[in-house]
Amino acid sequence: MSIDLTSFYSGFAGGCVGVGVSHGFDTVRVVYQETRPPFRNVWECAKHIHQAHGFGGFYRGLLPPLIGVCAEKCVLFGFFC
């Protein structure tokens, strides 16, 4: 049985890109839902995050989902594709 590592690498890269693209939106969604009193709209929430924490504020807490999703996609692509 021969295992092609290209599928593992592709899954890892796809997982990393997916988390990198979606994590900022997820952060805005969570802050928008949890803040009391609520923001008027999503843009106001995103503006607040950017002013308070800078661009990196959208990616706080990125490491745990990055590790989990990249490992999951790596195994998924490596063994099932």
C-alpha positions as CSV (number, residue, x, y, z in Angstrom):
1,M,0.0,0.0,0.0
2,S,1.4,3.3,-1.1
3,I,0.4,6.6,0.5
4,D,0.6,9.7,-1.6
5,L,1.6,12.6,0.7
6,T,0.3,15.2,-1.8
7,S,-3.2,14.5,-0.5
8,F,-2.1,15.1,3.1
9,Y,-0.4,18.3,2.2
10,S,-3.4,19.5,0.2
11,G,-5.8,18.8,3.1
12,F,-3.5,20.6,5.5
13,A,-3.3,23.7,3.2
14,G,-7.0,23.7,2.6
15,G,-7.8,23.5,6.3
16,C,-5.4,26.4,7.0
17,V,-6.9,28.6,4.3
18,G,-10.4,27.8,5.3
19,V,-9.8,28.7,8.9
20,G,-7.8,31.8,8.0
21,V,-10.6,33.1,5.8
22,S,-13.5,32.3,8.1
23,H,-12.1,33.0,11.5
24,G,-12.4,36.8,11.3
25,F,-16.1,36.6,10.4
26,D,-16.7,34.1,13.2
27,T,-15.1,36.5,15.7
28,V,-17.3,39.3,14.6
29,R,-20.4,37.0,14.9
30,V,-19.5,35.9,18.4
31,V,-18.8,39.4,19.7
32,Y,-22.0,40.7,18.0
33,Q,-24.1,38.1,19.7
34,E,-22.5,38.3,23.2
35,T,-22.2,42.1,23.6
36,R,-24.7,43.8,25.9
37,P,-26.0,46.4,25.1
38,P,-25.9,45.2,21.5
39,F,-24.3,46.9,18.6
40,R,-26.6,48.5,16.0
41,N,-25.2,46.4,13.2
42,V,-22.4,44.1,12.2
43,W,-20.3,46.8,10.7
44,E,-20.4,48.8,13.9
45,C,-19.2,45.6,15.8
46,A,-16.3,45.1,13.3
47,K,-15.3,48.7,13.6
48,H,-15.2,48.4,17.4
49,I,-13.0,45.3,17.2
50,H,-10.6,47.0,14.8
51,Q,-10.4,50.2,16.9
52,A,-9.9,48.3,20.2
53,H,-7.5,45.5,19.1
54,G,-6.3,46.4,15.6
55,F,-6.5,43.9,12.7
56,G,-5.2,41.1,14.9
57,G,-8.3,41.4,17.0
58,F,-10.2,39.5,14.3
59,Y,-7.8,36.6,14.7
60,R,-7.6,36.3,18.5
61,G,-8.0,32.7,19.4
62,L,-7.0,31.4,16.0
63,L,-4.6,28.6,17.1
64,P,-7.0,26.0,18.6
65,P,-9.3,25.9,15.5
66,L,-6.3,26.1,13.2
67,I,-4.8,23.0,14.8
68,G,-8.0,21.1,14.9
69,V,-9.3,21.8,11.4
70,C,-5.9,21.4,9.7
71,A,-5.4,18.0,11.3
72,E,-9.0,16.9,10.4
73,K,-8.6,18.0,6.8
74,C,-5.2,16.4,6.5
75,V,-6.5,13.0,7.6
76,L,-9.7,13.4,5.6
77,F,-7.8,14.2,2.4
78,G,-5.0,11.8,3.1
79,F,-7.0,8.7,3.7
80,F,-10.3,9.3,1.8
81,C,-9.3,11.1,-1.4
